[in-house]
């Protein structure tokens, strides 16, 4: 019996009626009464200094890998649980037709742009996912494998954020209990396939490379087998923003997955990665997702990795440790007297050498439980 093809684009497409531009409310963190930390350090200081460099207009590609979606708690980005289909921020056309390097952005009927992100605002998977509410999977009496493919497969991309997209689709078969999301990167060296699974009708696809072509499709599954996949959709990522980081050929740090010991003040409990730096420290990160993570420092790969404290803010400039030029978004922002006293590395300003000592408690040194720096981790850039 020939299968009935699902009707595509039954939902009202966004952006068909011109609407006034709506600006997002960025959760960009700065200290009260100032715009940026000022580097007051003398040039003669050495040892633990990090270089401040002017970014060239080159991209840092990231590696696509097999992963699973995780449940993400809501944040203030969508205060009334407004969905992406209801929000004026999501449009069928980007606010600007060209990206940071002047290249044309990809436009197609199945592509929706989330607009409103400011250039100095770090990309955030967590914030974008608040427009895609999670559904509780109910009891399903499976009688056969799924017979119908998912419909209305849509690529949702954030303007200025090439490292991830969110795929959204509609369930068309009540026997489906989970989905296999297949991403294929197409390049001069052939195709690279990545697969992830989810029980939702949306998922973030992370660690995409800038200026790269992809094809996505979704296959329904249950305990009795697989159903037919959706029609594939294509997408090309935009250029990496040189205002976020730089790419120096042959000198890029490579994040290596490595389990390390921490003093465990973190909201992120995913995979751990480390990299060695020229200033004789190891930087360790533990992921919430590829764009939200906890950053640590250590003198030794096998020793304890410590929190990083801030004498004049909430760690916004600690994004420098993951090679980001941005002042990041951080959380949870508690004053030192609200935090347990612990030892760790700390400093006051970007590019200062770090010191080691007491933080939290009565030290007037704050530390945080996660960072968003606009830099996707892991990956070989």
C-alpha positions as CSV (number, residue, x, y, z in Angstrom):
1,X,0.0,0.0,0.0
2,X,1.5,3.3,-1.0
3,X,2.2,5.6,2.0
4,X,0.4,8.9,2.2
5,X,2.9,11.7,2.0
6,X,2.6,14.2,4.9
7,X,1.4,17.6,4.0
8,X,4.2,20.0,4.6
9,X,4.0,23.6,6.0
10,X,0.4,23.2,7.3
11,X,1.4,25.6,10.1
12,X,1.3,29.3,9.4
13,X,4.7,30.3,8.2
14,X,6.4,33.1,10.1
15,X,7.4,36.4,8.5
16,X,4.8,36.4,5.8
17,X,3.3,39.6,7.1
18,X,5.8,42.4,7.7
19,X,6.0,43.2,11.4
20,X,7.9,45.9,13.2
21,X,11.3,44.9,14.4
22,X,11.3,43.6,18.0
23,X,14.6,43.7,19.9
24,X,15.4,40.9,22.3
25,X,16.1,41.6,25.9
26,X,19.6,40.3,26.2
27,X,20.7,38.9,29.5
28,X,24.2,40.4,28.9
29,X,25.9,40.8,32.2
30,X,27.9,43.8,33.3
31,X,28.6,45.3,36.6
32,X,26.4,48.1,37.9
33,X,27.6,51.5,36.7
34,X,30.2,50.4,34.1
35,X,30.4,49.2,30.6
36,X,33.6,47.2,30.5
37,X,36.5,46.3,32.7
38,X,39.6,48.4,31.9
39,X,43.0,46.8,31.7
40,X,45.3,48.7,34.0
41,X,48.1,46.2,34.0
42,X,51.6,47.4,33.1
43,X,53.0,45.9,30.0
44,X,56.0,44.7,31.9
45,X,54.0,42.1,33.8
46,X,54.6,38.6,32.5
47,X,54.1,35.0,33.6
48,X,50.3,34.5,33.7
49,X,49.4,37.1,31.1
50,X,47.1,36.4,28.2
51,X,47.5,38.4,25.0
52,X,44.9,40.8,23.8
53,X,44.7,40.4,20.1
54,X,42.8,42.0,17.3
55,X,40.7,39.3,15.6
56,X,41.3,38.6,11.9
57,X,38.3,37.8,9.8
58,X,38.7,34.1,9.8
59,X,36.4,31.3,11.1
60,X,37.1,28.6,13.6
61,X,35.3,25.4,12.6
62,X,34.0,23.0,15.1
63,X,33.7,19.3,15.0
64,X,30.3,17.6,14.8
65,X,29.9,14.6,17.1
66,X,27.4,12.1,18.3
67,X,25.4,13.2,21.3
68,X,22.0,13.1,23.0
69,X,19.8,16.0,23.8
70,X,19.4,17.0,27.4
71,X,16.5,18.7,29.3
72,X,17.3,22.4,29.7
73,X,15.8,24.4,32.5
74,X,13.9,27.6,31.4
75,X,15.6,31.0,31.9
76,X,14.3,34.6,31.7
77,X,14.6,34.7,27.9
78,X,11.0,33.7,27.5
79,X,9.2,35.0,30.6
80,X,5.7,33.8,29.7
81,X,6.7,30.5,28.0
82,X,6.1,32.2,24.6
83,X,6.8,29.7,21.9
84,X,8.9,30.4,18.8
85,X,5.8,30.3,16.6
86,X,4.2,33.0,18.8
87,X,7.2,35.3,19.2
88,X,7.9,38.2,16.9
89,X,11.6,37.5,17.2
90,X,11.3,34.5,14.8
91,X,11.0,35.5,11.1
92,X,11.3,33.8,7.7
93,X,13.9,36.4,6.8
94,X,17.0,37.5,8.7
95,X,17.1,41.1,9.9
96,X,20.3,41.5,7.8
97,X,20.8,39.6,4.6
98,X,24.6,39.4,5.2
99,X,26.6,38.0,8.1
100,X,29.6,39.5,10.0
101,X,32.0,38.9,7.0
102,X,29.6,40.2,4.4
103,X,28.5,36.8,3.1
104,X,24.8,36.2,2.2
105,X,22.8,34.3,4.8
106,X,20.9,31.2,3.8
107,X,17.2,31.6,3.1
108,X,14.7,28.9,2.3
109,X,11.0,28.1,3.0
110,X,12.0,25.7,5.8
111,X,14.4,28.1,7.6
112,X,13.4,30.5,10.4
113,X,15.7,33.1,11.9
114,X,15.7,34.2,15.5
115,X,16.5,37.9,15.4
116,X,17.4,40.4,18.0
117,X,20.7,39.2,19.3
118,X,23.2,42.0,19.8
119,X,26.8,41.6,18.5
120,X,28.3,41.7,22.0
121,X,25.8,39.2,23.3
122,X,27.1,35.6,23.5
123,X,25.1,32.9,21.6
124,X,23.0,30.8,23.9
125,X,21.5,27.4,23.2
126,X,19.8,27.5,26.6
127,X,18.1,30.9,25.9
128,X,16.8,29.8,22.5
129,X,15.5,26.5,23.8
130,X,13.1,28.4,26.2
131,X,10.9,29.1,23.1
132,X,10.6,25.3,22.6
133,X,8.7,23.9,25.6
134,X,9.5,20.4,26.6
135,X,6.6,17.9,26.6
136,X,6.2,15.1,29.1
137,X,6.1,11.8,27.2
138,X,2.9,9.9,28.0
139,X,2.0,6.3,28.0
140,X,2.1,4.8,24.5
141,X,0.6,1.4,23.7
142,X,2.8,0.5,20.8
143,X,1.1,-1.9,18.3
144,X,3.5,-1.5,15.3
145,X,6.5,0.4,14.2
146,X,5.8,4.0,13.1
147,X,4.2,4.2,9.6
148,X,4.4,7.9,8.9
149,X,7.4,10.3,8.7
150,X,7.5,13.5,10.8
151,X,6.2,16.6,8.9
152,X,7.1,20.3,8.8
153,X,10.8,19.8,9.5
154,X,12.0,23.3,10.2
155,X,15.5,24.7,10.7
156,X,15.6,27.5,13.3
157,X,18.8,29.5,13.4
158,X,19.9,32.4,15.5
159,X,21.3,35.3,13.5
160,X,25.0,35.6,14.3
161,X,25.3,32.1,15.8
162,X,26.7,29.6,13.3
163,X,27.6,26.8,15.7
164,X,24.1,25.5,16.3
165,X,20.6,25.2,15.0
166,X,17.4,23.9,16.5
167,X,15.3,21.5,14.4
168,X,11.6,21.4,15.0
169,X,9.0,19.1,13.5
170,X,5.5,17.8,13.9
171,X,4.5,14.3,15.2
172,X,2.4,12.4,12.6
173,X,2.4,8.9,14.1
174,X,1.0,8.0,17.6
175,X,3.2,4.9,17.7
176,X,6.3,7.0,17.8
177,X,8.2,7.1,21.1
178,X,11.5,8.7,20.1
179,X,13.2,10.2,17.1
180,X,16.6,9.7,15.5
181,X,18.0,13.0,14.1
182,X,20.5,12.5,11.3
183,X,22.8,15.4,10.4
184,X,25.1,15.2,7.4
185,X,27.9,17.6,6.9
186,X,28.8,18.0,3.2
187,X,32.3,19.2,2.4
188,X,35.3,18.7,0.0
189,X,36.4,15.8,2.0
190,X,33.1,13.9,1.7
191,X,30.2,13.5,4.1
192,X,30.3,13.3,7.9
193,X,27.2,11.9,9.6
194,X,26.1,12.6,13.1
195,X,23.1,11.0,14.9
196,X,21.3,11.9,18.1
197,X,18.1,10.8,19.7
198,X,15.3,12.6,21.5
199,X,11.8,12.0,22.8
200,X,10.8,15.6,22.0
201,X,9.7,17.1,18.6
202,X,12.7,19.5,18.6
203,X,16.4,19.3,19.3
204,X,19.5,21.5,19.2
205,X,22.2,20.3,16.8
206,X,25.5,21.6,18.1
207,X,29.1,22.1,17.1
208,X,28.4,23.0,13.5
209,X,31.2,24.5,11.4
210,X,30.9,28.1,10.1
211,X,30.3,28.5,6.3
212,X,29.4,24.8,5.9
213,X,26.6,22.9,4.2
214,X,24.4,20.4,6.1
215,X,21.4,18.2,5.4
216,X,19.0,17.1,8.2
217,X,16.3,14.5,8.4
218,X,14.3,12.9,11.3
219,X,13.3,9.2,11.6
220,X,10.5,8.1,14.0
221,X,11.2,5.0,16.2
222,X,9.7,2.8,18.9
223,X,10.6,-0.5,20.5
224,X,9.3,-2.4,17.5
225,X,11.4,-0.6,14.9
226,X,11.9,2.4,12.8
227,X,9.5,4.4,10.6
228,X,10.1,6.2,7.3
229,X,12.3,9.4,7.7
230,X,11.2,12.9,6.9
231,X,12.1,14.6,3.7
232,X,15.7,16.0,4.1
233,X,16.2,19.7,4.5
234,X,19.3,21.6,3.7
235,X,21.0,24.5,5.5
236,X,24.3,26.4,5.2
237,X,25.8,28.1,8.3
238,X,27.0,31.7,8.3
239,X,30.5,33.0,8.8
240,X,32.1,33.0,12.3
241,X,32.0,36.4,13.9
242,X,35.6,37.8,14.2
243,X,34.4,39.9,17.1
244,X,34.1,36.7,19.2
245,X,37.4,35.0,18.6
246,X,40.3,34.7,16.2
247,X,41.8,31.8,14.2
248,X,45.6,31.6,14.0
249,X,46.5,28.8,11.7
250,X,48.6,26.1,13.4
251,X,48.3,27.7,16.9
252,X,44.8,26.7,17.8
253,X,44.3,25.1,21.1
254,X,42.6,21.7,20.9
255,X,40.2,20.7,23.6
256,X,40.8,17.1,24.8
257,X,38.2,15.1,26.6
258,X,39.7,14.3,30.0
259,X,38.1,13.6,33.4
260,X,39.5,16.0,36.0
261,X,38.9,16.6,39.7
262,X,37.1,19.7,40.7
263,X,35.8,21.4,43.9
264,X,32.3,20.8,42.3
265,X,30.7,24.2,42.4
266,X,28.9,24.0,39.1
267,X,25.6,23.9,37.4
268,X,27.1,21.9,34.5
269,X,27.6,18.2,34.9
270,X,28.4,17.0,31.4
271,X,31.6,16.0,29.6
272,X,34.9,17.5,30.7
273,X,37.6,18.9,28.4
274,X,41.0,20.4,29.0
275,X,43.6,22.4,27.1
276,X,47.1,23.5,27.9
277,X,47.9,27.2,27.7
278,X,51.2,29.0,27.1
279,X,51.0,30.7,30.5
280,X,51.6,27.5,32.4
281,X,48.0,26.7,33.4
282,X,45.5,24.1,32.3
283,X,42.0,25.3,31.5
284,X,39.3,22.8,32.2
285,X,35.6,23.1,31.2
286,X,32.6,21.0,32.1
287,X,29.7,21.3,29.7
288,X,26.0,22.1,30.2
289,X,26.0,22.3,26.4
290,X,28.5,23.4,23.8
291,X,27.9,27.1,24.5
292,X,27.3,26.9,28.3
293,X,30.0,25.5,30.6
294,X,31.9,25.9,33.8
295,X,35.5,27.1,33.5
296,X,38.3,26.0,35.9
297,X,42.0,26.5,36.2
298,X,44.7,24.1,37.4
299,X,48.5,24.0,37.7
300,X,48.5,20.3,36.9
301,X,46.6,18.0,34.6
302,X,46.2,15.4,37.4
303,X,45.7,17.9,40.2
304,X,42.5,19.6,41.3
305,X,40.9,22.1,39.0
306,X,39.7,25.2,40.9
307,X,37.0,27.8,40.5
308,X,38.1,31.2,39.1
309,X,37.1,34.2,41.3
310,X,36.5,37.8,40.3
311,X,37.4,40.8,42.5
312,X,35.4,43.3,40.5
313,X,32.5,41.5,38.8
314,X,31.0,38.1,38.2
315,X,33.5,36.4,35.9
316,X,32.4,38.1,32.7
317,X,36.0,38.5,31.5
318,X,36.9,34.8,32.3
319,X,35.8,34.0,28.8
320,X,39.3,35.0,27.9
321,X,40.4,31.6,29.2
322,X,38.4,29.9,26.4
323,X,39.8,32.4,23.8
324,X,36.7,34.6,23.6
325,X,36.9,38.3,23.2
326,X,33.5,38.8,24.6
327,X,32.5,39.6,28.2
328,X,30.3,36.6,28.9
329,X,27.0,35.9,30.4
330,X,27.4,34.2,33.8
331,X,25.4,32.7,36.6
332,X,24.4,32.2,39.4
333,X,25.5,35.7,40.4
334,X,25.9,35.7,44.1
335,X,28.0,38.1,46.2
336,X,30.9,36.6,48.0
337,X,29.2,36.6,51.4
338,X,26.4,34.5,49.9
339,X,29.0,31.9,48.7
340,X,30.9,29.2,50.7
341,X,34.5,30.1,51.4
342,X,36.8,28.0,49.2
343,X,40.3,28.3,47.6
344,X,40.8,29.0,44.0
345,X,42.4,31.3,41.4
346,X,41.2,34.9,41.1
347,X,41.9,38.2,39.5
348,X,40.2,41.6,39.0
349,X,40.7,42.5,35.4
350,X,41.1,40.9,32.0
351,X,44.8,40.0,31.2
352,X,45.8,40.3,34.9
353,X,47.9,37.4,36.3
354,X,45.8,35.1,38.5
355,X,46.5,34.7,42.2
356,X,45.6,31.8,44.4
357,X,43.8,32.1,47.7
358,X,40.4,32.3,49.5
359,X,37.3,33.2,47.6
360,X,33.7,33.6,48.7
361,X,32.8,34.2,52.3
362,X,34.3,37.5,53.6
363,X,36.9,37.7,50.8
364,X,34.9,40.1,48.5
365,X,35.8,37.7,45.7
366,X,32.9,36.3,43.7
367,X,32.7,33.1,41.7
368,X,30.0,31.7,39.4
369,X,28.5,28.3,38.4
370,X,28.4,28.7,34.6
371,X,29.6,30.8,31.7
372,X,28.4,31.6,28.2
373,X,31.2,33.0,26.1
374,X,30.1,32.5,22.5
375,X,32.7,29.8,21.9
376,X,31.5,26.3,21.2
377,X,33.4,23.5,23.0
378,X,34.7,21.0,22.1
379,X,36.1,21.1,18.7
380,X,39.2,21.5,16.6
381,X,38.8,25.1,15.4
